[in-house]
Amino acid sequence: MPVPFTGGCACGEIRYSCAAEPLYMGNCHCRDCQQATGSAYFPAVLVKGEDFTLLSGEPQYFERPSDQGHPMRRAFCPSCGSPVFLINGARSDNRVLYAGSLDDPSWYTPSRDIFVRSAQPWDILHPDLPKNEAMPTR
């Protein structure tokens, strides 16, 4: 995995850089993430907020409470609509990047599937990844 790594939206208005390796990579299958991605799951790349730099553009945000009640602020490009990252109110010091927003998403390597109780029957989950019915506890 390259460090630093970069990414952004489809039209290029929003660009970001990250100066360190991710803390976590995994697939979230909750309904909110399905709706936000328009797909079966959200391939999530968790990074420290201090390592994340917004290089250009100003995202718009859509906020909705999580199942545990804290706000989930999803950042997207106001021009092209691409989802770029989210801020989880439970850990607002971090950023969760959409793997599809990475300039080179080929290095994305999920470590688990979460919220599999909401996984769609037409989605084929990787059999070797650990599965959690909901958000795993620490």
Order of alpha helices (4+ residues) and beta strands (2+ residues): beta-beta-beta-alpha-beta-beta-beta-beta-beta-beta-beta
